[in-house]
Amino acid sequence: MIRITARLAAFLLGLLSLSAPPCLAGAKAPPSPVGRVAEYESAQRLFDREGAFEPFVETSERWQYSEQRSYRALTAGSYARAEKHLKLGAFYRLQYGARHNDDWVNPAPGLWQWNDTTRRPEHVLVLDATPRIQLARSLVASLKVRFERNFFSAEDVLKVEPELAWFWMRGLTPRATVFVRHEEDFSLNFGRTRVWQRWTYAAALWHANPHLSLGPKVALRDEVWSTSTAFHSALPGNPGYATLFRAWVLGFDVVARL
């Protein structure tokens, strides 16, 4: 009797496994490490001045996520001083190594992984408005507002970045600048959360001479991964997920002016 019951149970379990969706057991949200992982980045900027215009070129690199995947970007464009307290800018950015929600893919039943995007080019349009106000002789507050359109992923992002900068002066010449900045990146047409990324920065620049500044920075970075198209395909009735990834970012900037 016991043997018959065991066989019947095994037969029923077999039927259940056959009737279940093949990807059900393997579908899962992207794994997020416990605590914050370390990331590293650097940026090199070159500025010029042509009347009211301030053209610049920037290269940047980041070694990101638990795998230390490479992210690289080249940005070029120009600011224009609209009036004393307002600068407007327009830029083009070519980037490699960006990660989007739909890069979490299901190449085989039960197997989920991130696409390797380190060699994938993406083209981004950036529009910038930065009002500034001097609070004291050595203290300046600004609010950078940026709209970014990624033509590869068709994703639109609105970035809002309040910043406080303190200048260490020697006479009329700035010798160093200390920055504190917070950044909220709002996803306008993708994802399951209103805020896609959040950054909190502290940075310092030593002005070696009028043409060269350099210094370290540290940031807290939070990023939300939310339901990908592959996950919806594997589990069409599942409400989806929103996974928080957190990192420390240590970096170094070099700024040159012609």
N, C-alpha and C positions, 0 to 999 in steps of 0.2 A: 504493500500500500504506500509506504513512504517513497519507494523507488518510482512508482507511477506518479505520485504527486510532484516529485522533483522533476521528472521528465515533462509533466504538464506545465510546470512553472517555467522551465527552460524554453519550452515551445512558445509560451505566451510572451516571454521577454524577447524572443527572436522576432515575433510578429511586430512587437512595439518598435524594435530597432529598425525594422524594414519600413514601417510606416512613418517614422520620424524624418524630418528634413535632413538630408545628408550633411549639411554644414551646421546643424543646430549645436552639436556638442563642441564644435571647434570655433564658433563665433564668439569673439570677446573684444572688450575695449582695449585700446593700446595700454601697455603696462606703464605705470608711472613709478619711479623710484621713491623710496621712503626718504623724506627730507629733501635737501637741496644738493644737486650735483654741481661740480665745478666746471665752468666754461671759461674760455679765454678769447680775447679779441684785441685787435689793433686797428688803428685808422690813421691814414696819412692824408692831409688836406693841403691844397695849394690855392691861395687866394690872390687875386689881382684887383686893381681899382681903376675903373675907367669912368670918371665923372660920377654920375649917380648909380652906376652899375658896379657890381662886385662879382665878377665871374669866379667860379671855383671848380676844381676837380678833386674828387676824393676816391681813394681806394680803401677798402676795409676787408678784414678777414675775421672769422670767428670759428672756433673749434667747439662744437655744440653738442648737446644731448649726451647721454651716457656713453655713446660710442665715439664721442669727439669727432663727429662728422664735420667736414670742411664746408664753410659758407664763405663765398667771395663776392664782392660787389664793386662795381665801378660806377660812380655818379658824377655827372657833369651838368652844369647849368649856370644860372646867375641870379643873384639877388639884385633888387632895384630899390633904392630908397624913395618911397612914395612921399614921405614927409619926415620931419625930424624924429618922430617916435615910431615910425612904421616902416618895416621892410617887407617887400613882396618877392617871391622867388618862384622859379619854374625850373625843373630838373628832369633829367632822364637817368634811369638806373638800370644797368645790366647786372643781373645777379645769378649766381650758381649755388645750389645747395639749400635753397629754401624748402621748407616742409609744409605741406598743406594737409587738411583732413583727409582728402581722397588719396593721399600717398600711403594710407594704412590699407593694405590690400590683402586679398585672400586668394593666392595663386593656386591653392589646392585644398581639398576638404581637410579641415582641421589645422591648416597652416596659415598663420597671420604674420605679416611682417611689414616693415617700412620700406618703401621704394628707396633705392639709392639715387638721390637727386644731385649728387655732387658735380655731375657733368651736364646737368640740364639747364639751358639758358632761359631766363625769364626777363621780360621787358616791363618796366614800371614807369609810369608818369607820376611825378610828384609836384604838387602845387602847395606853396608855403606862404603864410602870413604871420609875421612876428612883430607885434607891438611891444615896445619897451618903455619903461619909465624909471627915472633916477630917483631913488628913495632918499639917498644921502650922497655925500661926496664920493664915497667908495662903494656904494651899494646900488645895484641895478636889478630890477625885477622885469621879467619878460614872460610872454605867453605865446608859445609857438603853436600854431594850428596848421596841420598838414592833411591834405587829401591825397591818397595814393590809389592809383588804378593799376592793377596787375593784369596785363593783357594775356598772360598765359592761363591763369586760373579764373579770369573774369571776376576777381574779388576786389571790392572797394573797402578801403580802411580810412577812418578819420582818426588822426592822432592829435591829442591835446596835451601840451607839455609846459606846465608852469615851471619857471626857473628863477632862482635867486643867485646872483653872482656878487662876490665881494672882491674888490681889487686892493692889493697891497701896493701902495704907491711910494715911490721915492721922488719927492718933488712932484713934477708933472708927468713922470714916466711910470707906467705900471710895471712892477717887477714880477708879480705873480697874481693869479686869479684862482679863487676857490668857488666851485659851483655846487649847488644842490638842485636836483631836478626830479620831478615826478612825471611819468608818462602813462597816459591811458590810451590804448589802441582799441577803438570801437569798430566792430565788424558791421558793415552796412548791409551786406547781402549774402552772408554765409554764416554757418555755424549755429549752435544752439544757445550761445550766451551773448550778452550785449558787449562784454569786454573780451577781446581775443587775447591781448597781451597787456601786461602791466610791468613797468620798469620804475625803479627808484635808484637814482644815481647820486654818487658823490665823486667829484673829480677836482683835480688841481692842474694848473698849467704854469710852468716857470717860463718867463719871457727872457730867453737868453740874450736876445737883441731885437731890434724892431722887425726883423725878418724871420725869426725862428722862435717857436714856443713848443714846449713838450712837457708831458707829465702823465701820471697814473690816474686810473679811475677804478671804481668798484661799483657794482650794481646788483640789485636783486631783480630777477626776471621771473615772472609768472606767465605761463602760456596755457591756454585751454585747447585740448584736442576734443573735437566732438564728432558725432556720428558720420561716418564716411559712406559713400555710395556703395562700396563693396559690402559694408555691414548691413545696409538696408536690403541689398540683394540677397544676402544670406539669411536674414531674419526680417522679412517684410512686415511682420506684425509686432516687432520689438520696438519699444519707445525710444531706444537709443541710449547714448551715453554722453557724458561731458567729463573728461579726465583732466585733472590739473597737473601740469609739469612745472617744477620749480628749480631754479638754478642760482648759484652765485656766479657773477661774471667779473673776472679780473682783466683789466685792459691797460693799454698805453696809447696815447695820442701824440702825433707830431703835426704841427701846424706851421706852414711856411707862407710868407707873404712877399710878393714881388715888389 
